[in-house]
Every structure is written in structure tokens, then in C-alpha cells.
Amino acid sequence: MSVSQGDKVKIEYEVKLDDGTTFDSTEMHGEPFEFEVGSGQIIEGFENEIIGMDEGEEKEFQLQPQQAYGEPREDMIRAIPREQVPEDEDHELKTGIMLLVALPDGSQIPAEVLEITDESVTLDMNHPLAGKVLNFKVKINEIAA
């Protein structure tokens, strides 16, 4: 049986950046990753690579930014009024940290703090992997139609 649209699959994976840094892996999470192919849970470039793979098969592939999270966009870097950025004694506001930003639809996205002034905080809301080439190693553990 080969992976196709609508299948539920369990996989093991590792994602490395071009500098060899492991960004994410099932080993980090301690269990295989399970998802439905075509449901929008993962990036389309990844799905396209695993469609047609067989149970037990292993594969290595590379995705360019346009196949993954795209290029960083200037319009995703914004200065917002400082008073709109929550701060508490447990989480000091400083450059380089990641914050969760609430969107109008209620969802949240990670944002990196780039600059802090008395009046504003500049946030980069691009996906952390935007502009990055991703190197995957994948093993299909199980396929359920």
C-alpha cells in the first residue's frame, strides 16, 4: 500500500537546516507523527514528497523555501505600541525572544522581538522557517486508508 490523498499516516521524521542544525524531529517529541494526507496539517511540499511512498520506506529530500514556508515578507514585520505587548515578571521583554501574537480570528502565531523602544515593540511575524531550505529524512511507519 502506498501513501495517497486522504490516508492517515504515522511517520518518523527529522528536519535539518542547511547548516546541519536539527530543527525538529519525532525523536524530540518522543513518538511518531500522525496526520491525514491532504488535510492541510502540514506543508504541501512535504505531502507531495511522501505521496507514493510505501509502508516501511525511508526517503531523504530537500524543500526550497517556495515549497515550504516561503520567503520572509517585509509586511510581516510590524511595530506595535508598547502598551499592547503583555509583560509579566516571569517573562522579561527583550530582543530575540518569541511571543505568541493573537490574530483577529482568534488564532495565534509566533513572533520574534526585533527591537524595543519606549513607544513600540517591533515584531517579526514571519514563520521561523521562512526563507530556509529544509532537509528532511522520513520513514513511513503506518498507512491507514
C-alpha positions in Angstrom: 0.0 0.0 0.0 1.3 3.4 -1.0 0.6 6.8 0.6 -2.2 8.7 -1.2 -4.6 11.6 -0.5 -6.9 11.0 2.4 -4.7 8.4 4.1 -3.9 8.6 7.7 -0.1 8.0 8.1 2.3 7.6 11.0 5.8 8.8 10.2 9.2 9.3 11.8 11.0 12.4 10.5 13.9 14.7 11.0 14.2 18.3 9.7 17.6 19.8 9.3 18.6 23.3 8.2 21.4 23.7 5.6 24.0 24.3 8.4 23.2 20.8 9.8 21.1 22.1 12.8 18.2 19.7 13.6 15.2 22.0 13.7 12.6 19.3 14.6 12.2 15.6 14.7 9.9 12.9 16.1 12.8 11.9 18.4 12.4 15.3 20.1 8.7 14.6 20.6 9.2 11.0 21.7 6.6 9.5 19.3 5.8 9.2 15.6 3.8 12.0 14.0 0.3 11.1 12.7 -1.7 13.1 10.2 -4.1 12.9 7.3 -2.6 13.5 3.9 -4.3 16.4 2.1 -5.9 17.8 5.3 -3.7 20.9 5.4 -2.0 19.9 8.6 1.5 20.0 7.0 3.1 21.9 4.2 2.1 20.9 0.7 5.7 20.3 -0.5 6.2 17.7 2.2 2.9 15.9 1.3 3.9 15.9 -2.4 7.2 14.1 -1.4 5.6 11.4 0.6 2.7 10.5 -1.7 3.5 7.2 -3.4 5.9 6.1 -0.6 5.2 2.6 0.8 4.9 1.5 4.4 8.4 1.0 5.9 10.0 3.1 3.1 12.6 5.7 4.0 13.4 8.8 2.0 15.5 11.9 2.2 14.6 15.1 0.3 15.1 18.8 0.3 12.5 21.6 0.1 13.3 25.1 -1.2 11.6 28.0 0.7 8.9 28.3 -2.1 7.9 24.6 -1.4 7.8 25.1 2.3 7.2 28.4 4.3 8.0 30.9 1.5 10.4 33.8 1.7 10.3 36.3 4.6 7.9 39.2 3.9 8.5 42.8 4.9 4.8 43.3 5.6 5.1 40.6 8.4 7.5 42.9 10.4 5.5 45.4 12.4 6.0 47.9 15.1 3.1 47.9 17.6 2.5 50.2 20.6 4.5 49.0 23.6 1.4 49.0 25.9 -0.2 46.3 23.6 2.6 43.9 24.4 1.9 41.9 27.6 4.8 41.7 30.0 4.9 40.0 33.4 7.6 39.2 36.0 8.1 35.7 34.6 8.7 36.8 31.0 11.0 39.7 30.6 10.5 41.5 27.3 13.9 41.5 25.4 15.1 41.3 21.8 15.4 37.8 20.3 12.6 36.2 22.4 9.5 34.6 20.8 6.0 35.8 21.7 2.6 34.4 20.7 0.6 37.1 18.9 -3.2 36.8 18.8 -4.8 37.4 15.4 -8.3 38.8 14.8 -9.6 35.3 14.0 -8.5 34.1 17.5 -5.5 32.0 16.3 -2.0 32.7 17.5 1.3 32.9 15.7 4.9 33.1 17.0 6.7 36.4 16.6 10.3 37.3 17.3 11.0 40.6 19.1 13.4 42.5 16.9 13.5 45.9 18.7 12.1 47.6 21.8 11.8 51.3 22.3 9.8 53.3 24.9 6.9 53.7 22.5 6.9 50.5 20.4 8.0 46.9 20.0 9.0 45.7 16.5 7.9 42.1 15.9 8.8 39.7 13.0 5.8 37.5 12.4 7.3 35.6 9.6 7.3 31.8 10.2 10.7 30.9 11.8 11.4 28.7 8.8 10.6 31.3 6.1 13.5 31.7 3.7 15.1 28.4 4.9 16.0 25.3 2.8 14.7 22.3 4.7 16.3 18.9 4.6 14.0 16.0 5.5 14.6 12.4 6.4 11.3 10.5 6.6 10.1 6.9 7.3 6.6 5.8 6.7 5.6 3.6 9.7 2.0 3.0 9.0 -0.7 3.8 6.4 -4.4 3.6 7.1 -6.8 4.4 4.2 
